[in-house]
Amino acid sequence: MSAAAPGGAGSGGVGPSRVGVVAGCSRLGDAIRRHLEDEGFGISAFHGLDEGLRGGASLAAIIAELAADPGTAAIVLVGDPPDPAAAELVAGAPKPVIAHIAESAPGCAEARAARTALVCAGALVCRTPTAVPHAVRAGLRTDGAALK
């Protein structure tokens, strides 16, 4: 599934739609989505970029859409590593941005550079998929938004 409408399919019926997920790898994105739902978060949108950008939308357009969506409280980026422009796109985002950057090989310099750029842009970066829901919760507390 490349995209879910706010509150629609993919929300898992768990609470309000809250987190938008943008995944460079749908399989890893699905795992993180399940972790979020298991922790009580709803999914406002899911974009599996390896399945093709919907309607020709760019990564910038998807991030802008999630940033403007009142049904999305936080944005989660998942990559291996993500698009190098991701850090620029999330800098100054009006919502917490959480990222998980998988490494195709231990000590991957590209993944390390992506993590550093995202941290410098203000994102919370997680080393494991299971840490993402906890980082979302922390980001929402820091941002002053309600948890659920």
C-alpha contacts under 8 A as a table, 3 or more apart, distances in Angstrom:
res1	aa1	res2	aa2	distance
1	M	4	A	7.51
1	M	46	F	7.72
1	M	47	H	7.64
1	M	48	G	6.91
2	S	46	F	6.34
2	S	47	H	4.71
2	S	48	G	4.62
2	S	49	L	7.08
2	S	51	E	6.40
2	S	52	G	7.66
2	S	53	L	7.78
2	S	54	R	7.09
3	A	45	A	5.94
3	A	46	F	4.73
3	A	47	H	4.68
3	A	48	G	7.04
3	A	54	R	7.56
4	A	8	G	6.22
4	A	9	A	5.64
4	A	10	G	5.85
4	A	11	S	7.92
4	A	44	S	7.07
4	A	45	A	4.70
4	A	46	F	5.43
4	A	47	H	7.51
5	A	8	G	5.05
5	A	9	A	6.77
5	A	44	S	6.64
5	A	45	A	5.76
6	P	11	S	7.70
6	P	17	S	6.32
6	P	43	I	7.44
6	P	44	S	4.33
6	P	45	A	5.79
6	P	71	G	6.67
7	G	10	G	7.76
7	G	11	S	5.62
7	G	16	P	7.00
7	G	17	S	5.23
7	G	42	G	7.81
7	G	43	I	7.16
7	G	44	S	5.71
8	G	11	S	5.88
8	G	44	S	7.72
9	A	12	G	7.06
10	G	43	I	6.21
10	G	44	S	7.81
10	G	45	A	7.37
10	G	46	F	7.33
11	S	14	V	6.50
11	S	16	P	7.98
11	S	17	S	6.25
11	S	37	E	7.92
11	S	42	G	5.04
11	S	43	I	4.48
11	S	44	S	6.41
11	S	45	A	7.89
12	G	37	E	6.81
12	G	42	G	6.69
12	G	43	I	7.41
13	G	16	P	7.97
13	G	42	G	7.15
14	V	37	E	6.55
14	V	40	G	5.96
14	V	41	F	6.41
14	V	42	G	5.31
15	G	40	G	6.71
15	G	41	F	6.48
15	G	42	G	5.53
15	G	148	K	7.23
16	P	41	F	7.42
16	P	42	G	5.42
16	P	43	I	7.94
16	P	71	G	7.98
16	P	148	K	7.03
17	S	41	F	7.27
17	S	42	G	4.28
17	S	43	I	4.91
17	S	44	S	4.41
17	S	71	G	5.90
17	S	72	T	6.53
18	R	41	F	6.37
18	R	42	G	5.19
18	R	43	I	5.60
18	R	44	S	5.45
18	R	71	G	5.93
18	R	72	T	4.57
18	R	73	A	5.03
18	R	74	A	6.64
18	R	148	K	7.58
19	V	41	F	7.05
19	V	42	G	6.32
19	V	43	I	4.87
19	V	44	S	5.38
19	V	45	A	7.09
19	V	72	T	5.28
19	V	73	A	5.85
19	V	74	A	4.99
19	V	75	I	5.75
19	V	76	V	7.00
20	G	43	I	5.95
20	G	44	S	5.18
20	G	45	A	4.69
20	G	46	F	6.00
20	G	66	L	6.36
20	G	72	T	6.01
20	G	73	A	7.90
20	G	74	A	6.40
20	G	75	I	4.86
20	G	76	V	6.08
21	V	29	G	7.21
21	V	33	R	7.41
21	V	43	I	7.49
21	V	45	A	6.15
21	V	46	F	4.78
21	V	47	H	6.21
21	V	75	I	6.02
21	V	76	V	4.73
21	V	77	L	6.05
21	V	78	V	7.53
22	V	29	G	7.44
22	V	46	F	6.03
22	V	47	H	4.81
22	V	48	G	6.31
22	V	49	L	7.16
22	V	75	I	7.64
22	V	76	V	6.16
22	V	77	L	4.94
22	V	78	V	6.16
23	A	26	S	5.71
23	A	28	L	7.40
23	A	29	G	5.05
23	A	46	F	7.67
23	A	47	H	6.04
23	A	48	G	4.96
23	A	49	L	5.87
23	A	50	D	7.73
23	A	77	L	5.89
23	A	78	V	4.47
23	A	79	G	6.03
24	G	29	G	7.60
24	G	48	G	6.13
24	G	49	L	4.92
24	G	50	D	5.57
24	G	78	V	5.90
24	G	79	G	4.78
24	G	80	D	6.86
24	G	81	P	8.00
24	G	82	P	6.41
25	C	28	L	5.54
25	C	29	G	6.02
25	C	48	G	6.39
25	C	49	L	6.79
25	C	50	D	5.68
25	C	78	V	7.09
25	C	79	G	6.34
25	C	80	D	7.29
26	S	29	G	4.76
26	S	30	D	5.86
26	S	47	H	7.93
26	S	48	G	4.73
26	S	49	L	7.10
26	S	50	D	6.45
26	S	51	E	7.49
27	R	30	D	5.16
27	R	31	A	6.47
28	L	31	A	5.08
28	L	32	I	6.32
28	L	78	V	7.39
29	G	32	I	5.12
29	G	33	R	6.04
29	G	48	G	7.18
29	G	78	V	6.20
30	D	33	R	4.93
30	D	34	R	6.21
31	A	34	R	5.16
31	A	35	H	6.37
31	A	129	P	7.45
32	I	35	H	4.96
32	I	36	L	6.19
32	I	129	P	5.66
32	I	130	T	7.12
32	I	132	V	7.14
33	R	36	L	5.08
33	R	37	E	6.18
33	R	43	I	7.42
34	R	37	E	5.05
34	R	38	D	5.97
35	H	38	D	5.05
35	H	39	E	6.31
35	H	129	P	7.66
35	H	130	T	6.32
35	H	132	V	7.78
35	H	133	P	6.69
36	L	39	E	5.16
36	L	40	G	6.52
36	L	41	F	5.32
36	L	42	G	7.36
36	L	132	V	7.42
36	L	133	P	5.22
37	E	40	G	5.03
37	E	41	F	4.92
37	E	42	G	5.96
37	E	43	I	7.50
38	D	41	F	7.37
39	E	133	P	6.62
41	F	148	K	7.25
43	I	46	F	7.11
44	S	71	G	6.36
44	S	72	T	5.74
45	A	66	L	7.97
47	H	53	L	7.78
48	G	51	E	5.68
48	G	52	G	7.28
48	G	53	L	7.71
49	L	52	G	5.15
49	L	53	L	5.52
50	D	53	L	7.81
53	L	56	G	5.44
53	L	57	A	5.48
53	L	58	S	6.63
53	L	59	L	7.82
54	R	57	A	5.64
57	A	61	A	5.99
57	A	62	I	6.72
58	S	61	A	5.08
58	S	62	I	6.33
59	L	62	I	5.15
59	L	63	I	6.19
59	L	86	A	7.78
60	A	63	I	5.27
60	A	64	A	6.07
60	A	86	A	7.93
60	A	89	L	6.18
61	A	64	A	5.05
61	A	65	E	6.00
62	I	65	E	5.03
62	I	66	L	6.25
63	I	66	L	5.17
63	I	67	A	6.04
63	I	75	I	7.91
63	I	89	L	7.16
63	I	90	V	7.38
64	A	67	A	5.01
64	A	68	A	6.17
65	E	68	A	5.26
65	E	69	D	6.05
66	L	69	D	5.05
66	L	72	T	6.28
66	L	75	I	6.94
67	A	72	T	7.35
67	A	75	I	7.56
67	A	93	A	6.59
67	A	94	P	6.42
67	A	95	K	6.51
69	D	72	T	5.48
70	P	73	A	7.23
72	T	75	I	7.35
73	A	95	K	6.24
73	A	96	P	7.40
73	A	140	L	7.52
73	A	145	A	7.37
74	A	95	K	5.46
74	A	96	P	4.98
74	A	97	V	5.93
74	A	98	I	7.56
74	A	136	V	6.88
74	A	139	G	7.88
74	A	140	L	7.26
75	I	95	K	7.11
75	I	96	P	6.37
75	I	97	V	4.81
75	I	98	I	6.22
76	V	97	V	5.83
76	V	98	I	4.75
76	V	99	A	5.50
76	V	100	H	7.83
77	L	82	P	7.77
77	L	97	V	7.44
77	L	98	I	6.26
77	L	99	A	4.57
77	L	100	H	6.40
78	V	82	P	6.84
78	V	99	A	5.77
78	V	100	H	5.02
78	V	101	I	5.96
78	V	102	A	7.72
79	G	82	P	4.14
79	G	83	D	7.64
79	G	99	A	7.94
79	G	100	H	6.56
79	G	101	I	4.97
79	G	102	A	6.10
80	D	101	I	5.60
80	D	102	A	4.76
80	D	103	E	5.92
80	D	104	S	6.59
80	D	111	A	7.03
81	P	101	I	5.53
81	P	102	A	6.29
81	P	103	E	6.93
81	P	110	E	6.81
81	P	111	A	5.19
81	P	114	A	6.57
82	P	86	A	6.68
82	P	101	I	6.97
82	P	114	A	7.05
83	D	86	A	5.45
84	P	87	A	6.84
84	P	114	A	6.73
85	A	88	E	5.38
85	A	89	L	6.26
86	A	89	L	4.99
86	A	90	V	6.28
86	A	118	L	7.49
87	A	90	V	5.39
87	A	91	A	6.15
87	A	114	A	7.70
87	A	117	A	5.72
87	A	118	L	4.75
87	A	120	C	7.94
87	A	121	A	5.66
88	E	91	A	5.36
88	E	121	A	6.89
89	L	93	A	7.95
90	V	93	A	5.16
90	V	97	V	7.10
90	V	118	L	7.92
90	V	121	A	6.60
90	V	122	G	7.78
90	V	123	A	7.55
91	A	121	A	4.51
91	A	122	G	6.29
91	A	123	A	7.94
92	G	121	A	7.22
92	G	122	G	7.35
93	A	96	P	7.14
93	A	97	V	7.44
95	K	143	D	7.18
96	P	123	A	6.95
96	P	124	L	7.86
96	P	136	V	7.45
96	P	139	G	5.40
96	P	140	L	6.47
96	P	143	D	6.62
97	V	122	G	7.50
97	V	123	A	4.85
97	V	124	L	6.30
97	V	136	V	7.94
97	V	139	G	7.58
98	I	123	A	5.44
98	I	124	L	4.69
98	I	125	V	5.75
98	I	126	C	7.38
98	I	132	V	7.04
98	I	135	A	6.70
98	I	136	V	6.41
98	I	139	G	7.70
99	A	118	L	7.74
99	A	123	A	6.73
99	A	124	L	6.21
99	A	125	V	4.72
99	A	126	C	6.07
99	A	132	V	7.55
100	H	125	V	5.80
100	H	126	C	4.96
100	H	127	R	6.14
100	H	128	T	6.77
100	H	129	P	6.54
100	H	132	V	7.17
101	I	111	A	6.37
101	I	114	A	7.55
101	I	115	R	6.78
101	I	125	V	7.60
101	I	126	C	7.35
101	I	127	R	6.94
102	A	111	A	7.09
102	A	127	R	7.58
102	A	128	T	8.00
103	E	106	P	6.10
103	E	107	G	7.41
103	E	108	C	6.03
103	E	111	A	5.91
104	S	108	C	6.99
105	A	108	C	5.42
107	G	111	A	7.88
107	G	112	R	7.34
108	C	111	A	5.40
108	C	112	R	6.31
109	A	112	R	5.01
109	A	113	A	6.09
110	E	113	A	5.15
110	E	114	A	6.19
111	A	114	A	5.03
111	A	115	R	6.18
112	R	115	R	5.17
112	R	116	T	6.26
113	A	116	T	5.13
113	A	117	A	6.15
114	A	117	A	5.16
114	A	118	L	6.15
115	R	118	L	5.20
115	R	119	V	6.16
115	R	125	V	6.55
116	T	119	V	5.18
116	T	120	C	6.16
117	A	120	C	5.09
117	A	121	A	6.21
118	L	121	A	4.93
118	L	122	G	6.43
118	L	123	A	5.35
118	L	124	L	7.67
118	L	125	V	7.24
119	V	122	G	5.11
119	V	123	A	4.97
119	V	124	L	6.24
119	V	125	V	6.57
120	C	123	A	7.36
124	L	135	A	6.75
124	L	139	G	7.40
126	C	129	P	7.13
126	C	131	A	5.95
126	C	132	V	6.11
126	C	135	A	7.30
127	R	131	A	7.23
128	T	131	A	5.45
128	T	132	V	7.21
129	P	132	V	5.55
130	T	133	P	6.82
130	T	134	H	7.95
131	A	134	H	5.44
131	A	135	A	6.26
132	V	135	A	5.06
132	V	136	V	6.12
133	P	136	V	4.99
133	P	137	R	6.20
134	H	137	R	5.09
134	H	138	A	6.18
135	A	138	A	4.92
135	A	139	G	5.89
136	V	139	G	4.99
136	V	140	L	6.09
137	R	140	L	5.20
137	R	141	R	6.29
137	R	147	L	6.44
138	A	141	R	5.11
138	A	142	T	6.13
139	G	142	T	5.08
139	G	143	D	5.92
140	L	143	D	4.96
140	L	144	G	6.02
140	L	145	A	5.11
140	L	146	A	6.69
140	L	147	L	6.21
141	R	144	G	5.11
141	R	145	A	6.12
141	R	146	A	7.17
141	R	147	L	7.08
142	T	145	A	7.78
